[in-house]
Amino acid sequence: MNKLIIFVVSVQLNFSFAQVIQNGVSTPKEELMEVPSVQTESKKESTADKQFKTTENNSQQIESAVSTYSITRDAAKKSRTQRTPTSYNQKQMDVSVDILEKSAPNSFEYHLFTYLAGNYNVDLIEHLNKAEKLQANSTEVLTQKAAYFIIKQEGSKALSYLEKLVGAKTISKDVLNYAEDLLRSVPQNGYLITHGFDDTYGALYQQLKKKVRADVTIVSLDLLQSDYFRTQLKKKGLKFPERTTIDVDFLKQFTELNEQSNLSLATTVPKEYLAQIASKLFVTGLVFTYSASGNFDNYTKNKELWSNELKKYGINDVQTDKGKQLSANYLPMLLQLANSGALLKQDVKELDKVIDKIAKQSNKTEQVKKLKTY
């Protein structure tokens, strides 16, 4: 027993086992060595406790920062009136990034959140690159890298990331089918204003991969947060408001400044953005055509689109719930054709069948009934 005690003490006090044996193992003096051994152990446990508490506090801080950031950014992304985070949301995200910089500077979250908090600031790309090295298959990383190369106008590099999103089914077949007809709805050499993930990235993939309507310039309200992106679009002749907050007022001013630029807005743009310019918008396929004069023959254009341009896979080859909901965006065009056609004494039975089919699969049967005037 005494030998065991002395061995333990010798290790803790950095004595060699041989030295302890030479001093003897059975005298009462050696028993006294148990006291300092307990004291030393107590000190070590105290230090360990402090380290544990520090580690625990750091972990809690990191967890809190990640949670706060995620909730705040999600709220900002879901806003129906602006793409730029509010000053409050931006401050919350910046505070979370500061905490991560101090507590976990080499973490995936720190690098990703730093880039995201920059709102497409291309100068922060090294943080995104480091996040990619840590989690190369992260959906957020893939999306942001695709966006970065779109902003930088490096199409082939953007496509490599879009293909990964398609391969992971983050961009589904239904979204791609819808996006093709979305592009086909835009006038030649027009500008397509998009808002969310599906309309923007689905359309970009169809352009870059399938070469569908490469003449169309996609103007994402989300990507317009980037100074670099706006600068590139200015080179194409577009004008921008002095304000940099991308919100409903920004869109109104933007359309007024570019009213001669062949603008179209995806019908998936939230209605809050459309309210101030509604009198100048005309349903044309899957877009709203912007007309400064407030006059536009969209009936003739819709007939041409429906008969010759649209592939209609977004109606006839729908596989997911999202695809079913997206198919509802065909209804405004079809109802306009059917209602106007009936007034012109035309047979609209076939159109009515398609309208009913879409209404049923998108759970909008009752709403559609109220909009029929034929």
C-alpha positions in Angstrom: 0.0 0.0 0.0 2.8 2.5 1.0 4.7 1.7 -2.2 1.6 2.6 -4.2 1.1 5.9 -2.4 4.7 6.9 -2.8 4.6 6.0 -6.5 1.6 8.2 -7.1 3.2 11.1 -5.2 6.5 10.7 -7.0 4.8 11.1 -10.4 2.9 14.1 -9.2 6.0 15.8 -7.8 8.1 14.9 -10.8 10.4 12.6 -8.7 11.8 9.5 -10.3 10.5 6.2 -9.0 14.2 5.1 -8.4 14.9 8.1 -6.1 11.9 7.3 -3.9 12.9 3.6 -3.5 16.4 4.7 -2.4 15.0 6.8 0.4 13.0 3.9 1.7 9.3 3.0 1.6 8.4 1.9 5.2 9.5 4.7 7.5 6.9 7.0 9.1 8.6 10.0 7.3 7.5 8.6 4.0 3.9 8.5 5.2 4.1 12.3 5.6 4.4 12.6 1.9 0.7 11.8 1.6 -0.2 15.3 2.9 1.5 17.3 0.2 0.2 14.9 -2.4 -3.4 15.7 -1.3 -2.7 19.4 -1.3 -1.2 19.3 -4.8 -4.0 17.2 -6.1 -6.5 19.7 -4.7 -4.8 22.5 -6.4 -4.8 20.6 -9.7 -8.5 19.9 -9.3 -9.2 23.5 -8.6 -7.4 24.5 -11.8 -9.2 21.9 -13.7 -12.5 23.1 -12.4 -11.7 26.6 -13.5 -10.7 25.4 -16.9 -13.9 23.3 -17.2 -16.1 26.3 -16.2 -14.3 28.5 -18.7 -14.7 25.9 -21.4 -18.4 25.5 -20.5 -19.0 29.2 -20.6 -17.3 29.5 -24.0 -19.4 26.7 -25.3 -22.5 28.4 -24.1 -21.4 31.7 -25.6 -20.7 30.0 -28.9 -24.0 28.1 -28.9 -25.9 31.3 -28.0 -24.1 33.3 -30.7 -24.9 30.7 -33.4 -28.5 30.4 -32.4 -29.0 34.2 -32.3 -27.3 34.6 -35.6 -29.4 31.9 -37.3 -32.7 33.1 -35.9 -31.9 36.7 -36.8 -30.8 36.0 -40.4 -33.7 33.7 -41.0 -36.1 36.5 -39.9 -34.3 38.9 -42.3 -34.6 36.5 -45.2 -38.3 36.0 -44.6 -39.1 39.7 -44.7 -41.7 40.5 -47.4 -40.8 44.1 -47.6 -37.0 44.3 -47.9 -34.0 42.1 -48.7 -31.4 44.2 -46.7 -31.4 43.3 -43.0 -32.9 45.9 -40.7 -30.4 47.9 -38.7 -31.5 45.8 -35.6 -31.0 42.5 -37.4 -27.6 43.6 -38.8 -26.4 44.6 -35.3 -27.5 41.3 -33.8 -25.6 39.4 -36.5 -22.5 41.5 -36.1 -22.5 41.0 -32.4 -22.7 37.2 -32.9 -19.8 37.3 -35.3 -17.7 39.3 -32.8 -18.4 36.6 -30.2 -17.4 33.8 -32.5 -14.3 35.7 -33.6 -13.1 35.7 -29.9 -14.4 32.3 -28.9 -14.1 30.1 -32.1 -12.1 32.0 -34.7 -11.3 28.9 -36.7 -14.8 27.5 -36.8 -17.0 27.0 -39.8 -19.7 29.1 -38.3 -17.4 32.1 -37.7 -16.2 32.2 -41.3 -19.6 31.5 -42.9 -21.4 34.0 -40.7 -18.8 36.7 -41.3 -19.3 36.4 -45.0 -23.1 36.3 -44.7 -23.2 39.3 -42.5 -21.4 41.2 -45.2 -24.5 40.9 -47.4 -22.7 39.8 -50.6 -19.6 41.9 -49.9 -17.1 40.2 -52.3 -14.2 41.5 -50.3 -15.0 39.0 -47.6 -14.6 36.0 -50.0 -11.7 34.5 -48.0 -14.0 33.8 -45.1 -16.4 31.9 -47.5 -13.4 30.0 -48.9 -12.3 28.9 -45.4 -15.9 27.9 -44.6 -15.9 25.8 -47.8 -12.7 24.0 -46.7 -14.4 23.0 -43.5 -17.8 22.0 -44.9 -17.6 21.7 -48.7 -21.0 20.3 -49.1 -22.9 22.8 -47.0 -26.0 24.0 -48.9 -25.4 27.6 -47.7 -21.8 27.5 -48.8 -22.8 26.1 -52.3 -25.4 28.8 -52.6 -23.2 31.6 -51.6 -20.3 30.5 -53.9 -22.8 30.3 -56.8 -24.0 33.8 -55.9 -20.4 35.1 -55.6 -19.5 34.0 -59.1 -22.7 35.3 -60.5 -21.9 38.7 -59.0 -18.4 38.5 -60.4 -19.8 37.4 -63.8 -17.9 34.2 -63.9 -20.6 31.9 -65.3 -18.7 28.7 -65.6 -17.6 28.8 -62.0 -21.1 29.7 -60.9 -22.5 26.7 -62.9 -20.2 24.3 -61.1 -21.9 25.2 -57.8 -25.4 25.3 -59.3 -24.9 21.8 -60.6 -24.0 20.7 -57.1 -27.3 22.3 -55.8 -29.2 20.5 -58.5 -27.4 17.2 -57.7 -28.4 17.6 -54.1 -32.0 18.4 -55.2 -31.8 21.7 -53.4 -32.9 23.0 -56.8 -35.5 20.5 -57.8 -36.7 19.4 -61.3 -40.0 21.2 -60.6 -38.2 24.4 -59.9 -36.1 24.0 -63.1 -39.2 23.3 -65.2 -40.9 26.4 -63.8 -37.8 28.5 -64.2 -37.6 27.6 -67.9 -41.1 29.0 -68.6 -40.3 32.0 -66.4 -37.4 32.9 -68.7 -39.4 32.3 -71.8 -42.0 34.8 -70.6 -39.5 37.7 -70.7 -39.2 39.9 -73.8 -36.1 39.7 -76.0 -33.1 41.2 -74.3 -35.2 42.1 -71.2 -34.4 42.3 -67.6 -36.0 39.8 -65.2 -36.3 41.0 -61.6 -36.4 38.1 -59.2 -36.7 37.9 -55.4 -36.1 34.5 -53.8 -34.0 31.3 -54.1 -36.1 29.3 -56.6 -36.8 31.9 -59.2 -33.2 33.3 -59.1 -31.1 30.1 -59.0 -33.5 28.0 -61.1 -33.4 30.6 -63.9 -29.6 31.0 -63.6 -29.1 27.2 -64.0 -31.3 27.1 -67.1 -29.4 29.9 -68.6 -25.9 28.6 -67.9 -26.5 24.9 -68.3 -29.3 24.7 -70.8 -28.7 28.0 -72.6 -32.4 28.9 -72.2 -32.9 32.6 -73.0 -29.3 33.7 -72.4 -30.3 37.2 -73.7 -32.2 37.8 -70.5 -30.4 39.7 -67.6 -31.4 38.4 -64.2 -31.6 41.2 -61.6 -31.9 39.5 -58.2 -33.2 41.8 -55.5 -31.3 39.7 -53.0 -28.0 40.1 -54.9 -28.6 43.8 -55.4 -27.3 44.2 -51.8 -23.9 43.8 -53.4 -22.1 47.1 -54.4 -20.2 45.0 -56.9 -23.3 43.6 -58.5 -24.9 47.0 -58.9 -21.7 48.3 -60.5 -21.8 45.6 -63.1 -25.4 46.2 -63.9 -24.7 49.9 -64.3 -22.3 49.0 -67.1 -25.3 47.5 -68.9 -27.1 50.8 -68.7 -29.3 50.3 -65.6 -29.7 53.2 -63.2 -30.1 52.9 -59.4 -31.6 54.9 -56.6 -29.3 56.7 -54.2 -30.6 54.5 -51.4 -28.8 51.2 -50.8 -31.5 49.5 -48.7 -33.2 47.0 -51.0 -36.8 47.3 -50.1 -40.2 48.1 -51.6 -39.3 51.8 -52.1 -36.1 50.8 -53.8 -38.0 48.7 -56.3 -40.4 51.6 -57.1 -37.6 54.0 -57.7 -35.6 51.5 -59.7 -38.5 50.8 -62.1 -39.1 54.5 -62.5 -35.5 55.1 -63.3 -35.4 52.3 -65.9 -38.9 52.4 -67.3 -37.5 52.2 -70.9 -35.4 49.2 -70.1 -37.8 46.3 -70.9 -38.4 45.3 -67.3 -40.2 42.2 -66.2 -40.9 41.0 -62.6 -41.3 37.4 -61.7 -44.8 36.7 -60.4 -43.1 35.1 -57.3 -42.0 38.6 -56.1 -44.1 39.3 -53.0 -47.1 41.4 -53.5 -45.8 44.0 -51.0 -43.2 45.0 -53.6 -45.8 45.3 -56.3 -48.4 47.4 -54.5 -46.8 50.8 -55.3 -46.4 50.0 -59.1 -49.5 47.8 -59.6 -51.0 50.2 -62.2 -48.0 49.7 -64.5 -47.8 45.9 -64.2 -49.4 43.5 -66.7 -49.5 39.7 -66.4 -47.5 38.2 -69.2 -46.8 34.5 -69.0 -45.1 34.0 -65.6 -44.0 37.6 -65.3 -45.4 41.0 -64.8 -44.4 43.3 -67.7 -43.7 46.8 -66.5 -45.2 49.5 -68.7 -44.5 53.1 -67.9 -47.5 54.3 -69.9 -49.9 52.0 -68.1 -51.0 50.4 -71.4 -49.9 47.0 -72.7 -51.7 44.4 -74.9 -50.9 41.4 -72.8 -53.8 39.4 -74.2 -52.1 39.0 -77.6 -48.7 38.3 -75.9 -50.2 35.7 -73.6 -51.8 33.9 -76.6 -48.5 33.8 -78.3 -46.7 32.5 -75.2 -49.3 29.9 -74.4 -49.4 28.6 -78.0 -45.8 28.8 -79.0 -43.3 29.6 -76.3 -44.0 28.0 -72.9 -43.0 24.3 -72.4 -45.7 23.8 -69.7 -43.7 21.2 -67.9 -44.4 23.2 -64.8 -48.0 22.2 -65.2 -47.9 18.7 -66.7 -44.9 17.2 -65.1 -45.2 18.2 -61.4 -43.8 15.9 -58.8 -43.4 17.8 -55.5 -45.6 20.0 -53.3 -43.4 23.0 -54.2 -43.9 22.3 -57.8 -47.7 22.2 -57.3 -47.6 25.6 -55.6 -45.4 27.1 -58.3 -47.8 25.9 -60.9 -50.4 28.3 -59.5 -48.4 31.1 -61.0 -49.7 30.0 -64.4 -53.2 30.9 -63.3 -53.2 34.7 -63.7 -52.2 34.4 -67.4 -54.7 31.6 -68.1 -57.5 33.4 -66.4 -56.8 36.5 -68.3 -56.8 34.5 -71.6 -60.1 32.7 -70.7 -61.9 35.7 -69.3 -60.9 37.9 -72.3 -61.5 35.1 -74.8 -65.0 34.6 -73.5 -65.7 38.3 -74.0 -64.5 37.9 -77.6 -66.9 34.9 -78.1 -64.1 32.4 -78.3 -64.2 28.8 -77.1 -62.3 28.6 -73.8 -63.2 25.0 -72.8 -59.6 23.7 -73.2 -58.2 26.7 -71.2 -60.8 26.0 -68.5 -59.7 22.4 -68.2 -56.1 23.5 -67.6 -57.2 26.1 -65.2 -59.2 23.6 -63.2 -56.3 21.1 -63.2 -53.9 23.7 -61.8 -56.4 24.9 -59.3 -56.9 21.4 -58.0 -53.2 20.5 -57.7 -52.4 23.8 -56.0 -55.4 23.7 -53.7 -56.9 27.0 -55.1 -60.2 25.7 -56.5 -62.4 28.0 -54.5 -60.3 31.1 -55.2 -60.2 30.3 -58.9 -64.0 29.9 -59.1 -64.4 33.5 -57.9 -62.0 34.8 -60.6 -63.8 33.2 -63.5 -66.0 35.6 -65.4 -67.0 33.2 -68.3 
